Amino acid sequence: VQSLFPDQFNQLMQDLRQIAVAVDREI
């Protein structure tokens, strides 16, 4: 997966982490 589109994969992981942090703060 990373070899096909590493940029998109890395950006997706960063977005997921930001969402997780936002949810943790809300809770």
Backbone as JSON, one array per atom type, in Angstrom:
{
  "sequence": "VQSLFPDQFNQLMQDLRQIAVAVDREI",
  "N": [[0.85, -1.2, 0.0], [1.84, 1.28, 0.91], [3.85, 1.55, -0.96], [2.5, 2.06, -3.26], [1.01, 4.47, -2.99], [2.42, 6.39, -1.04], [2.34, 9.02, -0.05], [-0.42, 9.72, 0.09], [-1.24, 7.76, 1.88], [0.25, 8.35, 4.19], [-0.76, 10.9, 4.74], [-3.39, 10.23, 5.28], [-3.13, 8.71, 7.6], [-2.19, 10.68, 9.33], [-4.43, 12.34, 9.41], [-6.26, 10.63, 10.64], [-5.07, 10.37, 13.14], [-5.24, 13.0, 14.09], [-8.01, 13.23, 14.27], [-8.51, 11.29, 16.21], [-7.21, 12.43, 18.41], [-8.77, 14.73, 18.72], [-11.21, 13.58, 19.39], [-10.53, 12.36, 21.8], [-10.03, 14.61, 23.35], [-12.55, 15.76, 23.39], [-13.99, 13.84, 24.76]],
  "CA": [[0.0, 0.0, 0.0], [2.71, 2.45, 1.0], [4.66, 1.67, -2.18], [1.63, 2.55, -4.33], [0.78, 5.9, -2.78], [2.87, 6.68, 0.33], [1.91, 10.36, 0.38], [-1.83, 9.67, 0.49], [-1.34, 6.9, 3.06], [0.77, 9.1, 5.34], [-1.71, 11.97, 5.05], [-4.57, 9.6, 5.87], [-2.79, 8.34, 8.97], [-2.14, 11.92, 10.1], [-5.81, 12.79, 9.62], [-6.87, 9.74, 11.63], [-4.5, 10.7, 14.45], [-5.82, 14.27, 14.5], [-9.4, 12.96, 14.67], [-8.46, 10.56, 17.48], [-6.86, 13.4, 19.45], [-9.94, 15.59, 18.91], [-12.23, 12.8, 20.11], [-10.04, 12.18, 23.17], [-10.21, 15.88, 24.06], [-13.99, 15.96, 23.6], [-14.45, 12.91, 25.8]],
  "C": [[0.87, 1.25, 0.0], [3.49, 2.66, -0.29], [3.82, 2.25, -3.32], [1.4, 4.05, -4.18], [1.12, 6.26, -1.33], [2.38, 8.03, 0.83], [0.47, 10.32, 0.87], [-1.99, 8.86, 1.77], [-0.87, 7.65, 4.3], [-0.2, 10.2, 5.73], [-2.94, 11.4, 5.73], [-4.3, 9.25, 7.33], [-2.74, 9.59, 9.86], [-3.54, 12.42, 10.4], [-6.48, 11.94, 10.7], [-6.35, 10.07, 13.03], [-5.09, 12.01, 14.97], [-7.25, 14.07, 14.99], [-9.41, 12.25, 16.02], [-8.14, 11.51, 18.62], [-8.06, 14.3, 19.75], [-11.01, 14.85, 19.71], [-11.81, 12.62, 21.57], [-10.26, 13.47, 23.97], [-11.69, 16.1, 24.36], [-14.49, 15.08, 24.73], [-13.77, 13.29, 27.12]]
}
